[in-house]
Amino acid sequence: MTLASSNRFSFVAPIYDFLARAYSFGMIAESKRWQVQYLKEGERVLYAGAGAAEDAVLAAKAGARVTIVELSGGMLAQTKKRIKALKVECAHPIVLIHADVMCHTPEHPYDVVVANYFLNVFEPRLMQTVFSHLNTLLRVEGKFFIADFAPMKANKWAAMCQKLYFYTAVTVFRVVAGNGWHPLYDYSGMLVNNGFRIDQKKDFRLGVCGPAWYRSIIASKH
Ligand SMILES: C[S@@+](CC[C@H](N)C(=O)[O-])C[C@H]1O[C@@H](n2cnc3c(N)ncnc32)[C@H](O)[C@@H]1O
């Protein structure tokens, strides 16, 4: 299966991190950075659809053995710049793979698979297929990390504002990158339904006391 159309992310690659910071008041970066404390030195970690790889590079700096599989050549070019600008040498060089992650079949499963702001690229059915594939790349007892939009709030007014905020991004990336159209996903529910245990979960607020519209999850595979 090929998802080559997602290569359209190259168009926004040079400004993607800037846009994400501005749109989320830095919470997208924060939700990814938070995960790094749960990585152990020497662990084999896959970053699927890593974009410009701010999280993957932090993981490598913390001593993880990082592999990035990214479809967009433009995003990989940004990652290469980021690696070149590093002031410290990582214990293990980052492996960069320019490919569709659906075609990625490593010899050994990973200790950790990370899908940050990646599964939301796909419409519901394709998202399940991509998740299932990523699950096959993870060893038993391994960890799945997901940072992404938090699920819909119960309060009617809160949910309305959240929808407006979320669908602004969905619409822009549908036009710019050809992303799928879909509702807010409940990744915790999906992980539990697929036999994972949620070990840690943290919500991130817009501003100091704004709404908690971002969530980072650490889950273990059983
Ligand atoms: C919304 S961006 C998120 C990037 C990054 N994870 C972050 O948090 O900033 C999604 C990324 O997934 C990549 N992508 C989309 N489909 C892919 C696929 N099938 N295989 C690998 N990467 C893919 C895109 O090129 C893009 O860089």
The ligand as an SDF file (V2000), in Angstrom:
LIG
                    3D

 27 29  0  0  0  0  0  0  0  0999 V2000
    1.1620   16.4470   10.6930 C   0  0  0  0  0  0  0  0  0  0  0  0
    2.8190   16.0760   10.2560 S   0  0  0  0  0  0  0  0  0  0  0  0
    3.5010   15.7230   11.8560 C   0  0  0  0  0  0  0  0  0  0  0  0
    4.9860   15.7740   11.8640 C   0  0  0  0  0  0  0  0  0  0  0  0
    5.6760   15.4970   13.2160 C   0  0  0  0  0  0  0  0  0  0  0  0
    5.3850   14.1750   13.7250 N   0  0  0  0  0  0  0  0  0  0  0  0
    5.3490   16.5450   14.2130 C   0  0  0  0  0  0  0  0  0  0  0  0
    4.7980   16.2120   15.2690 O   0  0  0  0  0  0  0  0  0  0  0  0
    5.6750   17.7120   13.9730 O   0  0  0  0  0  0  0  0  0  0  0  0
    2.6750   14.4610    9.5370 C   0  0  0  0  0  0  0  0  0  0  0  0
    3.9480   13.9700    8.9020 C   0  0  0  0  0  0  0  0  0  0  0  0
    3.7270   12.6330    8.4760 O   0  0  0  0  0  0  0  0  0  0  0  0
    4.3700   12.4490    7.2060 C   0  0  0  0  0  0  0  0  0  0  0  0
    3.7070   11.3210    6.5410 N   0  0  0  0  0  0  0  0  0  0  0  0
    2.4530   11.2920    6.0290 C   0  0  0  0  0  0  0  0  0  0  0  0
    2.1700   10.0720    5.5360 N   0  0  0  0  0  0  0  0  0  0  0  0
    3.2710    9.3130    5.7560 C   0  0  0  0  0  0  0  0  0  0  0  0
    3.5870    7.9570    5.4870 C   0  0  0  0  0  0  0  0  0  0  0  0
    2.7120    7.1620    4.8990 N   0  0  0  0  0  0  0  0  0  0  0  0
    4.8150    7.4950    5.8430 N   0  0  0  0  0  0  0  0  0  0  0  0
    5.7120    8.3110    6.4590 C   0  0  0  0  0  0  0  0  0  0  0  0
    5.4630    9.6070    6.7430 N   0  0  0  0  0  0  0  0  0  0  0  0
    4.2690   10.1070    6.3910 C   0  0  0  0  0  0  0  0  0  0  0  0
    4.1860   13.7780    6.5090 C   0  0  0  0  0  0  0  0  0  0  0  0
    5.1090   13.9480    5.4580 O   0  0  0  0  0  0  0  0  0  0  0  0
    4.3890   14.7470    7.6700 C   0  0  0  0  0  0  0  0  0  0  0  0
    5.7380   15.1080    7.8140 O   0  0  0  0  0  0  0  0  0  0  0  0
  1  2  1  0
  2  3  1  0
  2 10  1  0
  3  4  1  0
  4  5  1  0
  5  6  1  0
  5  7  1  0
  7  8  2  0
  7  9  1  0
 10 11  1  0
 11 12  1  0
 11 26  1  0
 12 13  1  0
 13 14  1  0
 13 24  1  0
 14 15  1  0
 14 23  1  0
 15 16  2  0
 16 17  1  0
 17 18  1  0
 17 23  2  0
 18 19  1  0
 18 20  2  0
 20 21  1  0
 21 22  2  0
 22 23  1  0
 24 25  1  0
 24 26  1  0
 26 27  1  0
M  CHG  2   2   1   9  -1
M  END
$$$$
